[in-house]
Each structure stands twice: as C-alpha cells, then as structure tokens.
Amino acid sequence: ESRWPYLFGAIIVPSLIQVVILPFLPESPRYLLLEKHNTSKAEKAFQTFLGKDDVSHEVEEVLAESRVQRNTKLVSILQLLRTRAARWQVITVVVTMGCYQLCGLNAV
C-alpha cells in the first residue's frame, strides 16, 4: 500500500516520452490537405509516409473522396427508422447494445 503513489507516478515517464517525440512526428496528410488547405505540406507528408516522390495520385484521391463526402446527404435518426431497409438493422443494434449495457457485462 505504501507504493501506490509510485504506481500512479509511473505514468509520468511515458507521458514525457510522448511530449518529447510528438514534435518530430509528421502531421496527417489528410488533415493538412483538407483542414489546413496546405497542399505542399500534404505532399511532403505523403512522400514521408509512402517513400516515393510522385504523390499527385494520392492527393487527387483524397480530394475526390472529400468531394464525395461533401455531396453525401446526412440522414436523421427518425428518417433512418422510417426507411424499411434499415429499420430492422437499427432496432437490432439498439436492442443488442441496450441489453449489453444493462446485463452488467461491462462490470465483469
């Protein structure tokens, strides 16, 4: 019991290692391209991850995927339940997860 503070303090070592290493890790190319709108840094990150010079195909692929996601219509829960094709799948998942939460399996 006297060593509990050492156990709780042991988490400091991995945290410090992470803080020291984090600035040297490259950012995600998708984040740089879609959120920061920085194509040159995104290409450099792709080059770092993939190890090749020509990454124009990957950049175009990410941009095309972004356009598709922007054109996707979002559906509310009520609309999802009104759709016959998805209704039973949604109900099955909701009932299964509800039973899982209420049965006490998480506590075990």
C-alpha positions as CSV (number, residue, x, y, z in Angstrom):
1,E,0.0,0.0,0.0
2,S,2.9,2.4,0.6
3,R,4.0,2.0,-3.0
4,W,0.7,3.2,-4.6
5,P,2.0,6.8,-5.2
6,Y,4.9,5.3,-7.2
7,L,2.4,3.3,-9.3
8,F,0.4,6.4,-10.1
9,G,3.6,8.4,-10.8
10,A,4.9,5.8,-13.3
11,I,2.6,7.2,-15.9
12,I,4.8,10.3,-16.0
13,V,7.6,8.5,-17.9
14,P,5.5,7.5,-21.0
15,S,3.9,10.9,-21.0
16,L,7.2,12.7,-21.0
17,I,8.5,10.5,-23.8
18,Q,5.4,11.2,-25.8
19,V,5.7,15.0,-25.3
20,V,9.4,14.9,-26.4
21,I,8.7,12.7,-29.5
22,L,5.5,14.4,-30.7
23,P,7.0,17.5,-32.4
24,F,9.1,15.2,-34.6
25,L,6.2,13.2,-35.9
26,P,4.7,14.3,-39.3
27,E,1.1,15.5,-39.4
28,S,-1.6,13.6,-41.3
29,P,-1.7,14.3,-45.0
30,R,-5.5,14.3,-45.0
31,Y,-5.5,16.9,-42.1
32,L,-3.0,19.1,-43.9
33,L,-4.9,18.9,-47.2
34,L,-8.5,19.1,-46.1
35,E,-8.4,21.1,-42.9
36,K,-5.3,23.3,-43.3
37,H,-5.6,23.6,-47.1
38,N,-1.8,23.3,-47.4
39,T,-1.0,21.2,-50.4
40,S,2.7,21.4,-50.3
41,K,3.0,20.2,-46.7
42,A,0.4,17.4,-47.5
43,E,2.5,16.3,-50.4
44,K,5.7,16.3,-48.3
45,A,3.8,14.2,-45.6
46,F,2.7,11.7,-48.3
47,Q,6.2,11.5,-49.5
48,T,7.4,10.8,-46.0
49,F,4.8,8.1,-45.4
50,L,4.9,6.4,-48.8
51,G,8.6,6.9,-49.6
52,K,8.1,8.0,-53.2
53,D,8.4,11.3,-55.0
54,D,5.3,11.4,-57.1
55,V,2.3,11.5,-54.8
56,S,-0.1,13.5,-57.0
57,H,-2.3,10.5,-57.4
58,E,-2.8,10.2,-53.6
59,V,-3.5,13.9,-53.3
60,E,-6.1,13.7,-56.0
61,E,-7.6,10.6,-54.4
62,V,-8.0,12.4,-51.1
63,L,-9.6,15.5,-52.8
64,A,-12.0,13.2,-54.7
65,E,-13.0,11.4,-51.5
66,S,-13.6,14.8,-49.9
67,R,-15.9,15.9,-52.7
68,V,-17.9,12.7,-52.4
69,Q,-18.2,13.2,-48.7
70,R,-19.4,16.8,-49.1
71,N,-22.1,15.7,-51.5
72,T,-23.4,12.9,-49.2
73,K,-26.7,13.6,-47.7
74,L,-26.9,13.2,-43.9
75,V,-29.9,11.3,-42.5
76,S,-31.6,11.9,-39.2
77,I,-32.4,9.1,-36.8
78,L,-36.1,9.5,-37.4
79,Q,-35.5,9.3,-41.2
80,L,-33.3,6.2,-40.7
81,L,-36.1,4.5,-38.7
82,R,-38.7,5.4,-41.4
83,T,-36.6,3.6,-44.0
84,R,-37.8,0.0,-44.3
85,A,-34.5,-1.3,-45.5
86,A,-32.5,-0.1,-42.5
87,R,-35.2,-0.2,-39.7
88,W,-34.6,-3.8,-38.5
89,Q,-30.8,-3.4,-38.5
90,V,-31.0,-0.3,-36.4
91,I,-33.5,-1.8,-34.0
92,T,-31.4,-5.0,-33.7
93,V,-28.2,-3.0,-32.9
94,V,-30.0,-0.7,-30.4
95,V,-31.6,-3.6,-28.5
96,T,-28.3,-5.6,-28.5
97,M,-26.3,-2.7,-27.2
98,G,-29.1,-1.9,-24.6
99,C,-29.0,-5.5,-23.3
100,Y,-25.2,-5.4,-23.3
101,Q,-25.2,-2.3,-21.1
102,L,-28.0,-3.5,-18.8
103,C,-26.7,-7.1,-18.2
104,G,-23.7,-6.0,-16.2
105,L,-21.2,-7.5,-18.5
106,N,-19.2,-4.2,-18.5
107,A,-18.8,-4.5,-14.8
108,V,-17.3,-8.0,-15.1
